[in-house]
Amino acid sequence: MTVLQVDIVVPVRNEERDLAPSVRRLAGYLRESFPFSARITIADNGSTDATGEIASQLARELPQVRAVRMELPGRGRALRAIWSQSEAEVLAYMDVDLSTDLNALLPLVAPLLSGHSDLAIGTRLARGSRVIRGPKRELISRGYNLLLRTLMGARFSDAQCGFKAIRRDQARALLPLTQDTGWFFDTELLVLAERAGLRIHEIPVDWIDDLDSRVDIIATALADLRGMARLGIGFARGSIQVPRLRGPAPGGSSPPPGPGLRLQVARFTAIGVASTVAYLVLFVLLRVIMPAQAANVVSLLATAVANTAANRRLTFGISGRSGSARHQFKGLIAFGIGLALTSGALAALGPGTGRLAEVSVLIAANLVATVLRFLLYRHWVFGKHWVFGKHGVSGKHGVFGKHGVSGKRQGSGPPERAEVTAWPSPGPAIGTVEMATQGERSS
C-alpha cells in the first residue's frame, strides 16, 4: 500500500468558475512533475452555487482527487477539520485560483518530508519576492505583519500568504489549540507554532493580485485584529498554554536574553499608541455623560489595566500568573502618576475650555506620562527585584553575599523560581529558499 506523503487541501466557497480548470491543472502537475505521492482534497465550505456538484464530478473523474462537503463556511474551519483527519505525512493548502507557481510546491514540502522543518510558508514580503498589487492592499498587508512582529513577537515575515504546509505530527499537537474558523486561522497557527519552538521554512514568492478576489478587506482586517487581541489576552493571562514541541525545554540549560532596549521601546510604543487611542475614544464618549475629570479617571483606569498586562507579556517577556497581582498594583501606581499629570493639565485649563483644547492638552500630558511609565515599568515594575537578608543581597539574577556573587546564570544547580522570565523562547529558525512563486489572499 502506497503511503500518502502530501495532502493538498483547496478550500473553496462559491468557486464554480475556477474550480474545475484549476484542479485539473494541479492534478496534471502532480501526475507529471511531482515526485511524491499526493492527493488533492477539495474542501467545499458552505457553497451555495454549483461548486459542490463540480467538486463531486472532479472526484469521480480524477483518481487523486477527493471532495469534502462542509455545511458551515470558513477556511479555518475547513482546514482544521480535514487536516485533523488526514493520514498524509505533510498537510498543505493553496488557493483555488493557483496564483502560486506550482513549481514552488516541491521546495515547500521537501523540508518537511525530510524532517528539517516543521512548517513551510510562502512569503510576499521577504527579500526576493516579486509582488504586483495595489498600494492599499500592500499597505494593509505590511501594516498587519508589522503589528504581528511588534505586538506578538512574530519572526515570520508573511502570515497571510495562502501557500502553506505543516507536518502531520505537529499539526496534531497544534490544531486543538486553534479557535479561529476564518482567515485568521493562518496567523493563529503560525504564532502557536513559534511559541512551541517549531522551525518555519519560508519561500519568497512571485505574486499577482487577484482582481476577482471575494475577500472583504475591511471585515477581514477587523477580524484579524480581534484575533490578535484574543491571542494577546490569552497569553497575558496564561489561559493559552502552548506545549514545547521542538528545541530546548523551558528551564533548560541557559535561557535566552530578554528583549533589548530598542525592541522594548518599539513594543511599548505600539502598545502605548493603541492604549492612547482607546483612552481618547473612551474619554470622548464618557464626556457626554460625566464631567471631564470623572471621564478622565474612568478612561485612564480602564486602559491602564490592559496596558500593564500587554506590556508585562509582550514588552518585558513575563508569562504566567506568578507575580501578576504585584505587577498590576505597581502598574496602578504608575497609572496614578499619569492621572496626576493629566488631571493637573485639565485643572490648569480652567472652566469654559473647548473640547478640542481639552483633548489636545490630554494628548500632550499623556505623552509625558508615557515616558515616565516606561521608565517605571523597565526599572521598577518589571525590573530586577533585590532582597536584603542575612546572607547578603539576593536578586532574580544573582546573590550578593559574603562569598561573592552567585546566581542562576553563573552557578550550578537548579535555577531559582523567577518572576521575570526571558522573552518567550528562542525564536524558531526561519530558512528561506529563492523561488519564483505566487501566493494567496489579497490583503
C-alpha positions in Angstrom: 0.0 0.0 0.0 1.4 3.4 -1.0 2.0 5.8 1.8 0.3 9.2 1.2 3.0 11.8 1.6 1.2 15.1 0.8 -2.4 16.0 1.1 -3.1 19.3 -0.7 -6.3 21.0 0.5 -8.0 23.5 -1.8 -10.6 25.4 0.3 -13.5 26.7 -1.9 -16.7 28.6 -1.4 -18.8 29.6 -4.4 -15.9 29.0 -6.8 -17.8 27.3 -9.7 -16.0 29.2 -12.3 -12.4 28.5 -11.3 -12.6 25.1 -9.6 -12.6 22.7 -12.5 -9.7 24.2 -14.6 -7.6 24.8 -11.5 -8.0 21.3 -10.1 -7.3 19.7 -13.5 -4.1 21.8 -13.8 -3.0 20.9 -10.3 -3.7 17.2 -10.9 -1.7 17.3 -14.1 1.3 18.8 -12.4 1.2 16.2 -9.6 1.0 13.4 -12.1 3.8 14.6 -14.4 6.2 16.6 -12.2 5.8 15.9 -8.5 8.0 13.1 -7.2 5.9 12.3 -4.0 2.6 10.6 -3.6 -0.1 13.3 -3.2 -3.8 13.8 -3.1 -6.0 16.8 -3.8 -8.8 17.4 -1.3 -11.4 19.9 -2.4 -12.9 21.4 0.8 -16.2 22.9 -0.1 -17.3 25.0 2.9 -20.8 26.4 2.6 -21.0 27.0 -1.1 -24.5 28.0 -2.4 -23.7 27.7 -6.2 -22.7 24.7 -8.2 -19.3 24.3 -6.5 -20.3 21.1 -4.7 -21.5 19.4 -7.8 -18.4 20.3 -9.7 -16.2 19.0 -6.9 -18.0 15.7 -6.8 -17.6 15.3 -10.6 -13.9 16.0 -10.4 -13.5 13.4 -7.6 -15.2 10.8 -9.8 -13.1 11.8 -12.9 -9.6 12.2 -11.3 -8.2 9.3 -9.1 -6.0 11.6 -7.0 -8.9 14.0 -6.1 -11.5 13.7 -3.3 -14.3 16.1 -2.4 -15.4 17.0 1.1 -18.5 19.0 1.8 -19.0 21.1 4.9 -22.2 23.0 5.5 -20.7 25.8 7.5 -18.4 28.4 5.8 -14.9 29.3 7.0 -11.5 28.4 5.6 -10.0 27.9 9.1 -12.9 25.5 10.0 -12.4 23.5 6.8 -8.6 23.2 7.1 -8.8 22.2 10.8 -11.4 19.5 10.1 -9.6 18.0 7.1 -6.0 18.2 8.5 -7.1 16.7 11.8 -8.3 13.5 10.0 -5.8 13.3 7.1 -3.3 10.4 7.1 -0.7 12.2 5.0 2.7 12.9 6.3 2.6 16.6 5.2 -0.6 18.7 5.1 -0.7 21.6 2.7 -3.2 24.1 1.2 -3.3 26.6 -1.6 -5.9 28.8 -3.1 -8.2 27.7 -5.9 -7.0 30.4 -8.4 -3.5 28.8 -8.3 -1.9 32.2 -8.3 1.1 30.4 -6.8 3.5 28.9 -9.3 3.1 25.1 -8.9 6.9 24.7 -9.3 7.1 26.0 -5.8 5.3 23.1 -4.3 8.3 20.9 -4.2 10.5 23.3 -2.2 7.6 23.9 0.1 7.1 20.3 1.2 10.6 18.9 0.8 12.0 20.4 4.0 9.0 18.9 5.9 9.3 15.5 4.4 13.0 15.4 5.2 12.3 16.4 8.8 14.4 19.5 8.6 11.5 21.9 9.2 8.0 21.7 10.7 6.1 24.3 8.8 6.6 26.0 5.4 5.1 29.2 4.1 5.2 31.3 1.1 6.0 35.0 1.7 5.4 38.1 -0.4 7.4 40.3 2.0 10.8 38.7 2.1 13.8 39.7 0.0 13.5 38.1 -3.4 9.7 38.2 -3.5 8.1 39.9 -6.6 4.6 41.2 -6.0 2.2 43.1 -8.2 -0.8 44.6 -6.3 -2.4 47.9 -5.4 -1.0 50.2 -2.8 -3.9 49.8 -0.4 -3.5 46.0 -0.2 0.2 46.4 0.1 -0.1 48.9 2.9 -2.6 46.7 4.8 -0.5 43.6 4.4 2.7 45.2 5.6 1.0 47.0 8.4 -0.7 43.8 9.6 2.6 41.8 9.6 4.4 44.7 11.3 1.8 44.6 14.1 2.3 40.9 14.4 6.1 41.3 14.8 5.8 44.3 17.2 2.9 43.1 19.4 3.1 39.3 19.2 6.9 38.9 18.8 6.4 37.1 15.5 9.5 36.3 13.4 7.9 35.0 10.2 7.5 37.7 7.5 4.1 37.0 6.0 1.2 35.4 7.9 -1.4 35.8 5.2 0.1 34.2 2.0 -2.1 31.3 1.2 0.6 28.8 0.4 1.5 26.7 3.5 2.3 23.2 4.7 2.8 21.5 8.0 4.0 18.1 9.2 1.1 15.9 10.4 2.6 15.2 13.8 3.0 18.9 14.6 -0.5 19.7 13.2 -2.0 17.1 15.6 -0.5 18.9 18.5 -1.3 22.5 17.5 -4.7 22.2 15.8 -6.6 21.6 19.1 -5.3 24.9 20.4 -6.6 26.9 17.4 -10.0 28.6 17.6 -10.5 30.8 14.6 -12.7 29.4 11.8 -11.9 32.1 9.1 -8.9 33.9 7.7 -7.1 34.5 11.0 -6.5 30.7 11.3 -3.2 31.0 9.4 -1.9 33.6 11.8 -3.1 31.8 14.9 -1.4 28.6 13.8 1.9 30.3 13.0 2.0 32.2 16.3 1.3 29.0 18.2 4.0 27.1 16.2 6.6 29.7 17.0 5.8 29.6 20.7 6.1 25.8 20.5 9.6 26.2 19.1 8.8 24.8 15.7 11.1 25.6 12.7 9.3 27.6 10.0 10.7 27.5 6.4 10.0 30.5 4.2 9.8 30.7 0.4 9.8 34.2 -1.3 7.1 34.2 -3.9 6.1 35.9 -7.1 2.5 37.1 -6.5 0.0 38.9 -8.7 -3.1 40.4 -7.2 -6.3 38.5 -8.0 -8.7 41.2 -9.3 -11.7 38.8 -8.8 -10.9 38.3 -5.2 -14.0 38.0 -3.0 -12.2 38.8 0.2 -13.7 41.7 2.1 -10.5 43.6 3.1 -12.1 45.7 5.9 -14.0 42.9 7.5 -11.0 40.6 7.3 -8.7 43.2 8.8 -11.1 43.8 11.7 -11.4 40.0 12.3 -7.6 39.7 12.3 -7.2 42.5 14.9 -9.8 40.8 17.1 -7.8 37.5 16.7 -4.6 39.3 17.7 -6.3 40.7 20.8 -7.7 37.3 21.7 -4.3 35.7 21.5 -2.6 38.5 23.3 -5.0 38.4 26.2 -4.8 34.6 26.3 -1.0 34.7 26.5 -1.0 37.5 29.1 -3.5 35.7 31.3 -1.8 32.3 30.9 -5.1 30.8 29.6 -3.4 29.7 26.3 -0.7 27.2 27.2 1.5 26.0 24.2 3.5 22.8 24.6 7.2 22.8 23.7 7.4 20.6 20.6 10.9 21.2 19.5 14.1 22.8 20.8 15.3 23.0 24.4 12.6 22.6 27.1 11.8 25.5 29.3 14.1 25.7 32.3 16.9 24.0 30.3 20.5 25.0 30.2 20.6 28.7 29.6 17.7 30.9 29.0 17.8 33.3 26.0 18.4 37.0 26.8 15.3 39.2 27.1 14.4 41.8 24.6 16.8 44.7 24.3 16.0 48.3 24.9 15.3 49.1 21.3 12.8 46.2 21.0 11.2 47.1 24.3 10.8 50.7 23.2 9.2 49.6 19.9 6.7 47.3 21.6 6.0 49.7 24.4 5.3 52.4 21.8 2.9 50.3 19.8 1.0 49.3 22.9 1.0 52.9 24.1 -0.4 54.1 20.8 -3.2 51.6 21.0 -3.9 52.5 24.6 -3.9 56.2 23.9 -6.4 55.8 21.1 -8.6 53.6 23.3 -8.3 56.2 26.1 -9.3 59.1 23.9 -12.2 57.3 22.4 -13.5 56.4 25.9 -12.9 59.9 27.1 -14.9 61.5 24.3 -17.7 59.0 24.8 -17.9 59.4 28.6 -17.6 63.1 28.4 -21.1 63.2 27.1 -22.5 61.8 30.4 -19.9 62.9 33.0 -17.6 65.8 33.9 -14.1 66.0 32.3 -12.3 64.8 35.5 -14.5 61.8 36.0 -14.3 60.8 32.3 -10.5 61.1 32.6 -10.3 58.9 35.6 -12.5 56.1 34.2 -10.9 56.2 30.8 -7.3 56.1 32.2 -8.1 53.3 34.7 -9.8 51.1 32.1 -6.9 51.4 29.7 -4.2 51.2 32.4 -5.0 47.6 33.4 -4.9 46.4 29.8 -1.7 48.4 29.1 0.1 46.8 32.1 -1.0 43.3 31.1 0.1 43.8 27.5 3.5 45.3 28.4 4.1 42.6 31.0 3.8 39.8 28.4 4.8 41.4 25.2 7.4 44.1 26.1 9.1 42.6 29.1 8.5 38.9 28.3 6.9 37.8 31.5 4.4 34.9 31.2 2.2 33.1 33.6 0.2 34.4 36.6 3.0 34.4 39.1 3.6 38.0 40.3 0.8 39.4 38.1 -1.1 40.9 41.0 2.0 42.7 42.3 2.8 43.9 38.7 -0.8 45.3 38.4 -0.5 47.0 41.7 2.7 48.7 40.7 1.2 49.5 37.4 -1.6 51.2 39.1 0.9 53.4 40.9 2.4 54.3 37.6 -1.2 55.0 36.5 -1.6 57.3 39.4 1.3 59.3 38.2 -0.3 59.6 34.8 -3.6 60.5 36.4 -1.9 63.3 38.4 -0.3 64.7 35.2 -3.5 64.6 33.1 -5.7 65.8 35.9 -3.3 68.7 36.7 -3.3 69.6 33.0 -7.1 69.7 32.9 -7.2 71.7 36.1 -4.8 74.2 34.6 -7.2 74.8 31.7 -9.9 76.3 33.9 -13.7 76.3 33.2 -15.1 77.1 29.8 -12.3 75.4 27.8 -13.4 73.9 24.5 -13.5 70.2 23.8 -10.7 70.4 21.3 -8.4 72.2 23.7 -9.1 69.5 26.4 -8.2 66.7 24.0 -5.0 68.4 22.8 -3.8 69.1 26.3 -4.6 65.5 27.3 -2.5 64.1 24.4 0.5 66.2 25.5 0.1 65.2 29.1 -0.2 61.5 28.1 3.0 61.6 26.1 4.9 62.8 29.1 3.2 60.2 31.3 4.0 57.5 28.8 7.8 58.2 29.0 7.7 58.1 32.8 5.6 54.9 32.7 8.1 53.2 30.5 11.0 54.1 32.9 9.0 52.9 35.8 8.0 49.7 34.0 11.6 48.9 33.0 13.4 49.7 36.2 10.7 49.1 38.9 7.5 47.3 37.9 9.1 44.6 35.8 12.8 45.2 36.7 15.1 43.2 38.9 14.0 42.9 42.5 16.7 42.7 45.1 16.1 41.3 48.6 18.4 42.2 51.6 18.8 39.4 54.0 21.2 37.9 56.4 23.1 36.1 53.7 23.5 39.1 51.6 21.6 40.8 48.8 19.7 38.5 46.6 18.0 39.2 43.2 16.5 37.4 40.3 19.8 37.2 38.5 22.2 36.8 41.4 23.0 36.8 45.1 25.5 39.2 46.7 26.8 37.8 49.9 30.0 37.3 51.8 31.2 34.7 49.4 30.9 36.9 46.3 28.4 36.9 43.6 26.4 33.8 42.5 23.2 33.3 40.6 21.2 31.0 38.4 23.1 32.2 35.3 26.5 31.7 36.9 26.1 29.0 39.4 25.2 25.3 39.2 22.1 23.6 40.4 18.5 24.2 39.7 17.6 27.8 39.0 15.5 29.6 41.5 11.9 30.4 40.5 11.9 33.8 38.8 9.0 36.1 38.1 10.9 37.9 35.5 11.4 35.4 32.7 13.3 35.8 29.4 11.4 36.8 26.3 9.4 33.8 25.1 11.8 31.0 24.0 14.4 31.5 21.3 12.5 32.1 18.1 12.3 29.2 15.7 14.8 29.2 12.9 13.4 30.5 9.7 15.0 29.4 6.5 14.5 30.9 3.0 14.7 29.4 -0.4 14.9 31.7 -3.5 12.0 30.5 -5.6 9.6 32.3 -8.0 6.1 31.6 -6.9 2.8 33.3 -6.3 0.7 33.4 -3.2 -2.8 33.9 -1.7 -5.3 36.3 -0.4 -5.4 39.8 -1.5 -4.6 41.7 1.7 
